Amino acid sequence: MKTPLVAIRKVSKSFGEFHALKQVSLDIWPGEVVCLIGQSGSGKTTLLRCVNQLTSIDSGGIWLDGELLGMRKQGGKLHRLSEVEIARQRLKCGMVFQRFNLFPHMTALENVIEGPVQVQKRKASEARFEAMELLRRVGLAEKAHSYPSQLSGGQQQRVAIARALAMKPELVLFDEPTSALDPELVGEVLTVMKELATSGMTMLVVTHELGFAREVADRVVYMDQGAIVEAGPAKDVLTAPREARTRAFLAAEV
């Protein structure tokens, strides 16, 4: 029996008195697209940030490709990894943020090759060739030498996706990747994400685009108040939800 690429077990996280995550458990399988839906403040982004170790967890555990994230067992006790070790683990995970976070002083091409060259120490010529292929894949080969200020929001987000893919991650996390875009630009980013899903990329996506979730997700997870309320095949959760809270959320989104 195959094992999940990501195994999240009883993860909790608080910020002061606010309980952002409460005993969250979830498996993500290789090649699967899982969409997290729910109201703002329901814990979706916090869960994503915990998987990418941008936010530390208070309890529970997260395993990526069988490796416990952020901790190691030694002498029967858990010890936090060093920042260098955490950075190594994070290389397996690409993340695309709401705001594109591109380096403004670098061209699209330079943004994409920065990680492979500076972090992974790959040859610049090899990274440049692969970056051009990725920009072509997201439909932006002709914008390779443009700066972020010369690109639309949708184009910047597609560069950000290419940048995440350049690190050859096993998993790509998307945090509301279209929420900062004008409505007419949303489609071009979703098209790239659909192509990624079709190619077999494992994806965990926080989204309010229910049409995208319905079309692309293998599973949909509805979160509320830091907990998973309902999870299952996209068609089941989005068209025939079992839980009253899920039904209320979907009715409000229509």
Residue frames relative to the residue before (quaternion, step in Angstrom):
aa qw qx qy qz dx dy dz
M 1.0000 0.0000 0.0000 0.0000 0.00 0.00 0.00
K 0.4237 -0.7098 0.4945 0.2686 3.59 -0.81 0.92
T 0.3779 -0.7167 0.5432 0.2201 3.55 -1.21 0.53
P 0.5824 -0.5889 0.4132 0.3785 3.60 -1.13 0.54
L 0.5127 -0.6113 0.4961 0.3426 3.57 -1.15 0.57
V 0.7735 0.1303 -0.0623 0.6171 3.55 1.07 -0.84
A 0.0369 -0.7763 0.6293 0.0023 3.55 -0.89 0.98
I 0.0760 -0.7887 0.6100 -0.0088 3.57 -0.52 1.23
R 0.0206 -0.8365 0.5448 -0.0555 3.57 -0.60 1.16
K 0.8569 -0.1795 0.0859 0.4756 3.54 -0.69 1.23
V 0.2181 0.8049 -0.5154 0.1972 3.55 0.90 0.97
S 0.0194 -0.7808 0.6242 -0.0175 3.54 -0.91 1.00
K 0.0251 0.7830 -0.6204 0.0362 3.55 -1.16 0.69
S 0.0492 -0.7906 0.6103 0.0084 3.55 -0.89 0.97
F 0.1783 -0.7167 0.6607 0.1342 3.51 -1.29 0.56
G 0.7868 -0.1335 0.0451 0.6009 3.56 -0.01 1.28
E 0.8134 -0.1887 0.1705 0.5231 3.56 -0.74 -1.09
F 0.6104 0.5751 -0.3465 0.4202 3.58 1.26 -0.27
H 0.2343 -0.7744 0.5774 0.1097 3.56 -0.69 1.13
A 0.1968 -0.8314 0.5120 0.0886 3.57 -0.04 1.32
L 0.7850 0.0766 -0.0293 0.6141 3.59 1.08 -0.78
K 0.0958 -0.8038 0.5871 0.0082 3.55 -0.93 0.98
Q 0.8371 -0.2313 0.1291 0.4787 3.55 -0.37 1.30
V 0.2118 0.8085 -0.5171 0.1845 3.58 0.90 0.96
S 0.0023 0.7775 -0.6284 0.0250 3.57 -0.92 1.00
L 0.1564 0.7828 -0.5811 0.1583 3.56 -0.88 0.99
D 0.1990 -0.7467 0.6215 0.1285 3.56 -1.11 0.75
I 0.0894 -0.7522 0.6496 0.0654 3.56 -1.16 0.71
W 0.2639 -0.8113 0.5109 0.1058 3.55 -0.61 1.17
P 0.6392 -0.5365 0.3716 0.4069 3.61 -1.11 0.57
G 0.8255 0.2083 -0.1777 0.4935 3.56 -0.90 0.98
E 0.5582 0.6266 -0.3763 0.3928 3.57 1.28 0.01
V 0.2270 -0.7259 0.6294 0.1595 3.55 -1.23 0.61
V 0.0319 -0.7954 0.6045 -0.0298 3.56 -0.61 1.19
C 0.1544 -0.7882 0.5914 0.0712 3.57 -0.80 1.03
L 0.2270 -0.7468 0.6133 0.1212 3.55 -0.97 0.96
I 0.0159 -0.7951 0.6060 -0.0186 3.56 -0.78 1.03
G 0.3526 0.7146 -0.5548 0.2394 3.54 -1.26 0.41
Q 0.6588 -0.5181 0.3707 0.4002 3.54 -1.29 0.28
S 0.6380 -0.4822 0.4182 0.4307 3.56 -1.30 0.25
G 0.7873 0.3010 -0.2266 0.4881 3.55 -0.96 0.86
S 0.5154 0.6685 -0.4079 0.3481 3.58 1.27 0.10
G 0.6355 -0.5643 0.3185 0.4199 3.61 1.27 -0.11
K 0.4204 0.7436 -0.4491 0.2621 3.60 1.26 -0.11
T 0.7163 0.4375 -0.2576 0.4787 3.58 0.73 -1.06
T 0.6106 0.5426 -0.3561 0.4538 3.60 1.01 -0.72
L 0.6413 0.5189 -0.3273 0.4608 3.59 0.96 -0.82
L 0.6386 0.5238 -0.3176 0.4658 3.58 0.97 -0.87
R 0.6869 0.4876 -0.2816 0.4595 3.57 0.89 -0.96
C 0.6156 0.5258 -0.3513 0.4703 3.59 1.13 -0.54
V 0.6320 0.5224 -0.3368 0.4629 3.59 1.00 -0.77
N 0.7358 0.3933 -0.2233 0.5041 3.59 1.01 -0.80
Q 0.4325 -0.7426 0.4151 0.2987 3.59 1.36 0.14
L 0.3645 0.6835 -0.5306 0.3441 3.54 1.07 0.77
T 0.7363 0.1992 -0.1365 0.6321 3.55 1.34 -0.40
S 0.3463 -0.7437 0.5306 0.2130 3.59 -0.82 0.94
I 0.4131 -0.7067 0.5165 0.2513 3.57 -1.10 0.69
D 0.4710 -0.6698 0.4977 0.2861 3.56 -1.22 0.51
S 0.7916 -0.0836 0.0765 0.6004 3.57 1.05 -0.75
G 0.6319 0.4928 -0.4091 0.4364 3.54 -1.28 0.40
G 0.2831 -0.7605 0.5539 0.1864 3.57 -1.22 -0.38
I 0.1583 -0.7526 0.6312 0.1008 3.54 -1.25 0.56
W 0.1111 -0.7866 0.6065 0.0321 3.54 -0.86 1.03
L 0.0877 -0.7701 0.6304 0.0435 3.58 -0.97 0.87
D 0.8291 -0.0688 -0.0134 0.5547 3.55 -0.61 1.17
G 0.7389 -0.4479 0.2129 0.4561 3.54 0.98 0.93
E 0.6485 0.5094 -0.3128 0.4712 3.60 1.28 -0.11
L 0.4300 -0.6896 0.5224 0.2580 3.57 -0.84 1.00
L 0.3331 -0.7738 0.5103 0.1728 3.57 -0.77 1.04
G 0.8596 0.2090 -0.1510 0.4412 3.52 -1.07 0.85
M 0.7803 0.2470 -0.1156 0.5628 3.57 1.24 -0.36
R 0.0716 -0.7521 0.6442 0.1193 3.52 -1.34 0.22
K 0.4185 -0.6916 0.5295 0.2573 3.52 -1.14 0.66
Q 0.1183 0.7766 -0.6076 0.1170 3.55 -0.86 0.99
G 0.8396 0.0101 -0.0492 0.5409 3.56 -0.67 1.13
G 0.6862 -0.4978 0.2770 0.4524 3.54 1.09 0.75
K 0.6888 0.4294 -0.2792 0.5131 3.59 1.28 0.07
L 0.4397 -0.6689 0.5319 0.2764 3.54 -1.27 0.48
H 0.0708 -0.7840 0.6166 0.0157 3.55 -0.94 0.95
R 0.4715 -0.6803 0.4813 0.2884 3.56 -0.94 0.91
L 0.4708 -0.6739 0.4957 0.2802 3.56 -1.00 0.85
S 0.5552 -0.5735 0.4774 0.3673 3.55 -1.28 0.38
E 0.6588 -0.5087 0.3718 0.4110 3.57 -1.25 0.36
V 0.6136 0.5454 -0.3460 0.4542 3.59 1.10 -0.67
E 0.6736 0.4854 -0.2918 0.4749 3.57 0.96 -0.86
I 0.6316 0.5189 -0.3260 0.4750 3.57 1.04 -0.76
A 0.6338 0.5261 -0.3270 0.4633 3.59 0.99 -0.81
R 0.6277 0.5237 -0.3356 0.4680 3.60 1.04 -0.74
Q 0.6593 0.4970 -0.3114 0.4705 3.59 0.92 -0.86
R 0.6560 0.5464 -0.3160 0.4139 3.56 0.98 -0.87
L 0.5405 0.6349 -0.4006 0.3799 3.60 1.19 -0.42
K 0.6243 0.5542 -0.3412 0.4321 3.60 1.16 -0.49
C 0.7322 0.4047 -0.1710 0.5205 3.52 1.32 -0.41
G 0.1514 -0.7677 0.6146 0.1000 3.59 -0.78 0.98
M 0.0947 -0.8090 0.5773 0.0573 3.59 -1.06 0.64
V 0.1443 -0.7598 0.6317 0.0540 3.52 -1.02 0.95
F 0.2552 -0.8189 0.5059 0.0911 3.54 -0.55 1.24
Q 0.6670 -0.4565 0.3880 0.4429 3.57 -1.35 0.13
R 0.7340 0.2673 -0.1507 0.6058 3.53 0.92 -1.00
F 0.5648 -0.7064 0.3152 0.2875 3.50 -0.75 1.12
N 0.2129 -0.8366 0.4856 0.1381 3.58 1.27 -0.47
L 0.3175 0.7307 -0.5410 0.2695 3.60 1.00 0.74
F 0.5032 -0.6072 0.5077 0.3469 3.56 -1.21 0.50
P 0.3896 -0.7748 0.4413 0.2305 3.62 -0.42 1.16
H 0.6927 0.4806 -0.2771 0.4608 3.58 1.14 -0.60
M 0.6644 0.4682 -0.3022 0.4980 3.60 1.28 0.09
T 0.5094 -0.6215 0.4944 0.3314 3.55 -1.15 0.61
A 0.7040 -0.4245 0.3401 0.4567 3.57 -1.31 0.14
L 0.6675 0.5043 -0.2976 0.4600 3.57 0.89 -0.97
E 0.6717 0.4986 -0.3019 0.4572 3.59 0.90 -0.89
N 0.6081 0.5491 -0.3420 0.4602 3.58 1.09 -0.70
V 0.6946 0.4854 -0.2793 0.4515 3.57 0.94 -0.90
I 0.7360 0.4248 -0.2509 0.4637 3.61 0.94 -0.79
E 0.4622 0.7156 -0.4388 0.2859 3.61 1.19 -0.32
G 0.6994 0.4815 -0.2786 0.4488 3.61 0.79 -0.99
P 0.6846 0.4859 -0.3053 0.4495 3.61 0.72 -0.97
V 0.7111 0.4488 -0.2689 0.4697 3.62 0.94 -0.83
Q 0.7621 0.4032 -0.2162 0.4580 3.59 0.74 -1.07
V 0.7563 0.3770 -0.2050 0.4938 3.59 0.96 -0.86
Q 0.7818 0.3250 -0.1703 0.5041 3.58 0.81 -0.99
K 0.3554 -0.7822 0.4520 0.2400 3.58 1.36 -0.04
R 0.3183 0.7426 -0.5249 0.2678 3.56 1.00 0.82
K 0.6402 -0.5301 0.3882 0.3979 3.55 -1.22 0.48
A 0.5415 -0.6468 0.4344 0.3156 3.56 -0.94 0.93
S 0.6519 0.5232 -0.3239 0.4432 3.60 0.95 -0.83
E 0.6578 0.4971 -0.3022 0.4784 3.57 1.00 -0.83
A 0.6603 0.5092 -0.3009 0.4628 3.59 0.95 -0.92
R 0.6451 0.5239 -0.3193 0.4554 3.59 1.00 -0.82
F 0.6446 0.5129 -0.3227 0.4661 3.60 0.95 -0.85
E 0.6904 0.4728 -0.2849 0.4676 3.59 0.87 -0.96
A 0.6253 0.5435 -0.3374 0.4469 3.59 1.06 -0.75
M 0.6418 0.5104 -0.3249 0.4711 3.59 0.99 -0.80
E 0.6262 0.5267 -0.3322 0.4691 3.58 1.06 -0.75
L 0.6675 0.4962 -0.2989 0.4679 3.58 0.98 -0.83
L 0.6407 0.5048 -0.3286 0.4761 3.60 1.00 -0.77
R 0.6129 0.5277 -0.3377 0.4816 3.56 1.12 -0.67
R 0.6432 0.5459 -0.3112 0.4376 3.55 1.00 -0.89
V 0.7450 0.3560 -0.2178 0.5204 3.60 1.03 -0.74
G 0.5833 -0.6508 0.3398 0.3475 3.56 1.27 0.38
L 0.6307 0.5625 -0.3176 0.4300 3.58 1.15 0.51
A 0.2256 0.8029 -0.5275 0.1621 3.60 1.13 0.48
E 0.6862 0.4960 -0.2941 0.4435 3.59 0.99 -0.81
K 0.6774 0.4651 -0.2847 0.4938 3.61 1.29 -0.21
A 0.2866 0.8125 -0.4778 0.1718 3.60 1.28 0.16
H 0.7819 0.3318 -0.1664 0.5009 3.59 0.96 -0.82
S 0.4785 0.6405 -0.4489 0.3991 3.56 1.25 0.44
Y 0.4124 -0.6864 0.5409 0.2572 3.55 -1.17 0.63
P 0.6836 -0.5005 0.3228 0.4219 3.63 -1.13 0.50
S 0.6484 0.5349 -0.3261 0.4325 3.60 0.98 -0.79
Q 0.6740 0.4778 -0.2853 0.4858 3.59 1.25 -0.38
L 0.6562 0.5032 -0.2938 0.4793 3.58 1.33 -0.03
S 0.5072 -0.6076 0.5074 0.3407 3.55 -1.19 0.51
G 0.6840 -0.4737 0.3490 0.4312 3.57 -1.25 0.22
G 0.6569 0.5148 -0.3098 0.4554 3.56 0.97 -0.84
Q 0.6495 0.5020 -0.3130 0.4777 3.56 1.04 -0.78
Q 0.6343 0.5242 -0.3342 0.4595 3.59 0.99 -0.79
Q 0.6678 0.4927 -0.3142 0.4610 3.59 0.94 -0.81
R 0.6332 0.5141 -0.3387 0.4692 3.59 1.07 -0.63
V 0.6022 0.5184 -0.3539 0.4933 3.59 1.12 -0.61
A 0.6373 0.5319 -0.3263 0.4522 3.59 0.99 -0.83
I 0.6298 0.5125 -0.3307 0.4809 3.60 1.05 -0.72
A 0.6434 0.5094 -0.3198 0.4736 3.59 0.94 -0.86
R 0.6343 0.5332 -0.3258 0.4551 3.58 1.00 -0.81
A 0.6506 0.5045 -0.3172 0.4708 3.60 0.97 -0.82
L 0.6829 0.4938 -0.2866 0.4557 3.59 0.95 -0.88
A 0.5737 0.6235 -0.3738 0.3774 3.59 1.13 -0.62
M 0.6599 0.5076 -0.3041 0.4631 3.58 1.17 -0.52
K 0.3662 -0.7680 0.4506 0.2702 3.57 1.37 0.03
P 0.1333 0.8348 -0.5224 0.1118 3.58 0.82 1.00
E 0.4908 -0.6293 0.5108 0.3197 3.54 -1.29 0.37
L 0.7745 0.1679 -0.0493 0.6078 3.55 1.24 -0.59
V 0.1125 -0.7705 0.6206 0.0922 3.59 -1.04 0.75
L 0.2122 -0.7667 0.6002 0.0830 3.53 -0.90 1.08
F 0.0964 -0.7830 0.6134 0.0366 3.57 -0.93 0.93
D 0.1216 -0.7999 0.5855 0.0501 3.58 -0.69 1.09
E 0.7852 -0.2961 0.1492 0.5229 3.58 -0.13 1.33
P 0.0302 0.8786 -0.4767 0.0039 3.61 0.82 0.96
T 0.7340 0.3940 -0.2473 0.4948 3.62 1.18 -0.28
S 0.4740 0.7283 -0.4229 0.2569 3.61 1.23 -0.18
A 0.7022 0.4485 -0.2736 0.4804 3.61 1.14 -0.52
L 0.5904 0.6125 -0.3439 0.3974 3.58 1.30 -0.02
D 0.5284 -0.5674 0.5157 0.3646 3.52 -1.25 0.49
P 0.6499 -0.5720 0.3249 0.3805 3.61 -0.99 0.79
E 0.6829 0.5041 -0.3063 0.4309 3.60 0.94 -0.81
L 0.6829 0.4807 -0.2871 0.4692 3.60 1.24 -0.28
V 0.4695 0.7066 -0.4285 0.3109 3.59 1.27 -0.27
G 0.6579 0.5709 -0.3116 0.3796 3.56 0.88 -1.00
E 0.6631 0.5210 -0.3277 0.4259 3.60 0.93 -0.83
V 0.6491 0.4898 -0.3174 0.4879 3.61 1.10 -0.64
L 0.6542 0.5092 -0.3182 0.4599 3.59 0.94 -0.84
T 0.6020 0.5594 -0.3565 0.4445 3.60 1.08 -0.67
V 0.6501 0.5003 -0.3098 0.4807 3.59 0.98 -0.85
M 0.6618 0.5052 -0.3087 0.4599 3.58 0.95 -0.85
K 0.6224 0.5291 -0.3409 0.4652 3.59 1.05 -0.70
E 0.6422 0.5166 -0.3242 0.4643 3.59 1.00 -0.83
L 0.6276 0.5338 -0.3269 0.4629 3.57 1.04 -0.80
A 0.6539 0.5158 -0.3109 0.4580 3.56 0.92 -0.92
T 0.6559 0.5201 -0.3023 0.4561 3.57 0.98 -0.88
S 0.6650 0.5202 -0.2981 0.4454 3.57 1.12 -0.70
G 0.5892 -0.6124 0.3574 0.3874 3.60 1.27 -0.12
M 0.3927 0.7165 -0.4894 0.3047 3.60 1.23 0.26
T 0.3874 -0.6890 0.5590 0.2504 3.57 -1.01 0.82
M 0.0072 0.8312 -0.5496 0.0840 3.56 -0.64 1.14
L 0.0944 -0.7361 0.6674 0.0626 3.54 -1.11 0.83
V 0.0437 -0.8520 0.5161 -0.0772 3.54 -0.36 1.31
V 0.1971 -0.7172 0.6567 0.1244 3.55 -0.88 1.01
T 0.1675 0.8148 -0.5312 0.1607 3.58 -0.54 1.10
H 0.2616 -0.7139 0.6168 0.2037 3.52 -1.31 0.43
E 0.5112 0.6270 -0.4186 0.4126 3.57 1.32 0.10
L 0.1743 -0.8390 0.5075 0.0905 3.58 0.18 1.29
G 0.5844 0.5696 -0.3720 0.4424 3.59 1.13 -0.54
F 0.6357 0.5110 -0.3138 0.4861 3.56 1.04 -0.82
A 0.6538 0.5141 -0.3141 0.4577 3.58 0.89 -0.93
R 0.6570 0.5192 -0.3102 0.4501 3.57 0.95 -0.87
E 0.7258 0.4606 -0.2360 0.4532 3.55 0.98 -0.90
V 0.8159 0.3257 -0.1138 0.4640 3.57 0.90 -0.96
A 0.6593 0.5564 -0.3284 0.3846 3.60 0.94 -0.84
D 0.3933 -0.6553 0.5881 0.2646 3.51 -1.20 0.66
R 0.7910 0.0260 0.0001 0.6113 3.54 1.04 -0.84
V 0.2033 -0.7408 0.6272 0.1286 3.52 -1.27 0.58
V 0.1457 -0.7754 0.6126 0.0463 3.54 -1.00 0.96
Y 0.1638 -0.7817 0.5958 0.0847 3.58 -0.70 1.10
M 0.1034 -0.8011 0.5892 0.0199 3.56 -0.76 1.13
D 0.0389 0.7715 -0.6341 0.0340 3.53 -1.17 0.69
Q 0.8586 -0.0030 -0.0331 0.5116 3.57 -0.95 0.98
G 0.7541 -0.4506 0.2122 0.4280 3.55 0.90 1.00
A 0.7082 0.4093 -0.2530 0.5166 3.56 1.25 0.11
I 0.4671 -0.6242 0.5346 0.3262 3.55 -1.26 0.42
V 0.2381 -0.7899 0.5552 0.1054 3.55 -0.62 1.18
E 0.8003 -0.0650 0.0986 0.5879 3.54 0.96 -0.91
A 0.0430 0.7804 -0.6223 0.0427 3.57 -1.06 0.78
G 0.3116 0.7408 -0.5559 0.2123 3.54 -1.05 0.75
P 0.7518 -0.3263 0.2684 0.5063 3.59 -1.26 -0.19
A 0.6223 -0.5931 0.3580 0.3644 3.57 -0.96 0.89
K 0.6605 0.5243 -0.3176 0.4335 3.57 0.87 -0.94
D 0.6692 0.5092 -0.3033 0.4481 3.57 0.95 -0.89
V 0.7120 0.4651 -0.2748 0.4485 3.57 0.75 -1.04
L 0.7485 0.4320 -0.2292 0.4478 3.59 0.89 -0.92
T 0.7696 0.3326 -0.2014 0.5065 3.62 1.11 -0.49
A 0.8057 0.0958 -0.0548 0.5819 3.60 1.12 -0.52
P 0.0111 0.8390 -0.5436 0.0225 3.60 0.65 1.07
R 0.4435 -0.7073 0.4918 0.2475 3.55 -1.07 0.79
E 0.7433 0.4392 -0.2193 0.4543 3.56 1.00 -0.88
A 0.5560 -0.6314 0.4329 0.3237 3.57 -1.02 0.88
R 0.6475 0.5231 -0.3328 0.4431 3.62 0.97 -0.78
T 0.6272 0.5183 -0.3367 0.4740 3.58 1.05 -0.71
R 0.6512 0.5186 -0.3152 0.4557 3.57 0.91 -0.92
A 0.6540 0.5137 -0.3158 0.4568 3.61 0.95 -0.87
F 0.6460 0.5177 -0.3191 0.4613 3.59 0.96 -0.87
L 0.6919 0.4747 -0.2910 0.4596 3.60 0.80 -0.97
A 0.6300 0.5315 -0.3408 0.4521 3.59 0.99 -0.73
A 0.6724 0.4990 -0.2919 0.4623 3.58 1.04 -0.77
E 0.6546 0.5308 -0.3004 0.4467 3.58 1.22 -0.56
V 0.5782 0.6117 -0.3825 0.3810 3.59 1.16 -0.49
